[in-house]
Amino acid sequence: MSAEKTPCISAIDTTNFARQIVLDFEFAPVPKQRQRRGLCNEIIEAGAVKLDYHGNVMGEFSQFVQTEFTEGVAFPVRELTGISAVGTAMADPLYMVIKRLSDWIGRYSARVVCWSGADRRQLLIECQAKHIDLSAFPTDWADLQAFYTSIMDMSSHGCVSLSDAATWFGIEFDESTGHAHSALADARVTAKLLKQMVDGDYRVSPRAQEVRQRWGMGERAQTRFSSKCSELGDLLLKLKAEGVGLLRTPFGLAWRGCKREPALLFESKRQPV
């Protein structure tokens, strides 16, 4: 993938896409003595959910990836992801998985949506190190984490994890999504958050207070009010997302009152990495 074809990552843009590809990679560290060309991690699993223009699920993709430099799957990674060394040893190498994933995405205009920019960076670094052609892969990427970090007022506390955002908005890792930190499960949960954004329908969960306390943010007035009126917290969050200073996009209404530069959040600008 050439630098000219690689856009900067953004939260939302105003471009129309026929498909939204919610993508997640799980990767494992490469031992220092085996690292090559700046490759510190290798992808061991790829999971994706394909959405149409309205945010409806059209299909799913899931596959383990055989590593080249990483031997087996370290215990901490196995515990976190549930991926075994057998699963990766019996899988296809990355170039075959990327080819299969590109074919699954199809020839439609598509944008890749991830939770944070880590997946994009890993794919670019690893494919460059392994000389894998990405010319058929979508070049437009979006960072959903940046959007939710803003509407949750967490920008000053850093980036929000996928699990915290899911807890905040009442989305569970369960039988319908799968094991947290498996690629497809994380992609499914991210797709549910994307659907909320598409619909402009954010329903804050009573468990949001757990996240606030964990981040040392205390209790807000609207949280106390919502304990008396269960829908008030939802209403306040939705007004914040759709109130004064909103931006109308093909995906609904997005709140612009964030601390980051709006151009970075709402427009995809093609710039070299």
N, C-alpha and C positions, 0 to 999 in steps of 0.2 A: 504494500500500500504506500503510495507516494505521499509526501508531506502535503502536496497541493490538494490531494483528494481528502485529506483528513480534517474534519471540522473540529472546533473547540467544543467541549461538552457543555451543555446548558440544561436548565430545568424544564423549560417549556419554550417552544417557538410557535410561530404563526403559520408555518408551512403545512400544507395538506399532505398527509401520507395515507395510502390505502391500508397499510398494515402497521401495527405497533408490535415489535418483537421484544417482549420482556425477557431479558437474558440474565443468567447467573452462572458463574463459574465457581467451583471449589478447587483450591490448589494446595499443593504441599511444598514445603521448603526443599531446595536442592542443597545437599551437603556442600560446604565451602570448597572442599577439594575437587568437587565435580562441577562447580559452576563454570559456565561458558558464556562469553559475550554479554555479561551483565544479567544473566538469567538466574535469579535467586529463588524462583518458585516455578513449579510446573502445574498446569491444569490437569486435574484428575477426574473431573466430572463437569458436564455441561447440561444445563437445564433451561428450557425456554417455553414461553407461552405466547401464542400468536393471537392478537386481538384485531378486530376490524376497526373501522373509523369511529364507531360508537362505543368501543371498549368491550365488545362482546367476545368471549373466548371462541376461537376458531380451531385450535389444535394445540398439542403439546409435543415437546421434544425432550428426550432424556437419554443420556449415554455417558458411560464411563470412558476415560481416556487413558491409554497406555503411556507411561512416562518413559523418557529417554535417559535422563540423568539421575532421577530419584529412584532409589532402590526400595521397593515396598512402600508402605504407608506407615509413617511414624505413629506411635501410640496416641499422642495428643490429638493428631488429625483424625485417627480412627474413632476416638471417643467423641470428638466434636461433630464429625460428619456421618459416621456410621459406614464409611467406605473402607473396604478391606483390600489388602494387597492382592488377593485373588481376583477381585473385581477389576482392578486396573491391569493386572497381568494378562487377563483374557480379553481385554478391550482392544480397540483399534487405536493407532497412533493419532496424534492431533490433526495432521493434515487430512486424514480420511474423515475424521469427525467434523472438521470445519467444512469440507466439501459437502458432506451429508446435510449439515445444518444450513448451508447456503442453498442447497436444492430444496430443502423443506421450506425455507422462507419464500422462495419463488422469485419471479421476475417483477412482482409488484413494487411500487414505490414504498419503501419500508424505512422506519426509524427504529433503532435499538434503544430500549429504555432499561437502565440499570439502577440499582441502589448504590450510589456513589460511583466514582470514576475508577475504582480499583480494577474492575473487570476489563474495562477498555485498555487500561495501561498494561495489564498482564497479557492480554491478547496481542497487542502490538509488539511488546518486547519479545514474547515467546515466538511469535511467528517470524519476526525479524531474525532471531537467533537460529531458528530452525529452517529458514528460507522457505516459508510457507506463503503461497500466493493468496492475498486477500482481495484481489481485484473484483471478485464477484460478491464480496460481502458488503452489506450496507455501510455507508460512510457517515451517516447522520446518527448521532448518539445524544441521549438526554439523561440527565442526572435527576432522578426523582427525589433523592435524599435532600438535595439543595432546596427543592420546593417545600417539602414537609418540614425541614428544619426552620424555614421562615414562618410558615403559618402556625407552627407550634410555639413561636417566640423563643426558640432555643438557640438562635444564632450566636448569642453571646456565651453560650455554654459549650460550643463545639458542634459537631455533627451528630445527628440522631441515628441510633442503630435501627435496623429493620425491625428487630423484636420490640424495641420501645415504641416505635411508630405504630406497629400492629396492635400493641397493648393499648395505646392511647386511643385508637380508633376502633377498638372492639373486634379486631380480626385475630382469630386463634390459629395456632399451629395445631391441627388436629387430624383426624382420619381423612378429611377432605383435602388437606394440603400436604400432609406428610411430616417427616422429621425435620425440625429446624436445622439449618446448616447443611441440608442436602440441596443440591442445585435446583431441582424441580420444585421442591417445597418453597424455597426462598423466592423462586420466580413466580409461583402461584400467589404468594402473599403480596409480593410487589405488584402483581397484576391487579389484585383486589384494591390496593391503594391507588393505583393508576385509574381504575374504574371510578373510585370516589372523586378523583380529580376531574375526570371526564364529565361526570354528572353534576359536579359542583355540590355534592351531597356529603358533607363531613359530619359524622355522628360521633361525638366524643364519648368515650366509655367512662363509667364511674372509676375504672381502674387507671385512668389517666393520672390520678393523684398519686398512685404508687410510683409512676415514672418521675413526677415532680419531686417527690420526697427523696427518691434515689439520687436525683440530680441536685438536691439541696436547694430547691426553688421555693419551698414553703407552699402555703395554701393561698389561692387567690379568692377574691370575693365571689367571682362567678362560680367557683367550685363549691363554695359554701351555699350560695343561692341555689345551685342546681341540686343540692341535697334536699331542698324543700320542694323544688319544682324540677323533675327529672329531665324535662325538655329544654330548660333554660340554658344550660351549658351548651347544648347542641345549637340552639338558636344564636347565642353570642358568637360561637365559633363560625357559624355559617355567615352571619352578618359581617364578621371580620374578613371572611374569604370573598364576600360578594358586595361589600359596601363601597364607600367613597374611595376613589383611587383604583378601582378595579380595571383589569385589562380583559377584553373579550377575545377569546381564542377559539379555534375550531374545537377545543376540548371543554368549553364551558367558560366560566368566569374565574379568573385567578387574581388573588389579592396582590397589590403592588407595594404595600407598605412594609417593605423589608429593608434590612440594613445593607444588603448587598446591592450591587449595581443592577438595576432592572434589565439593562441590555444583556447582561450575562445570564439572567434568570429566564428571560422570556424570548430571546431571539438566538437562533443558531447562527453563529458567525464562523465562516470557514477561515481558519488560521492554522499555520504550521504548528505541529506539536513541538 
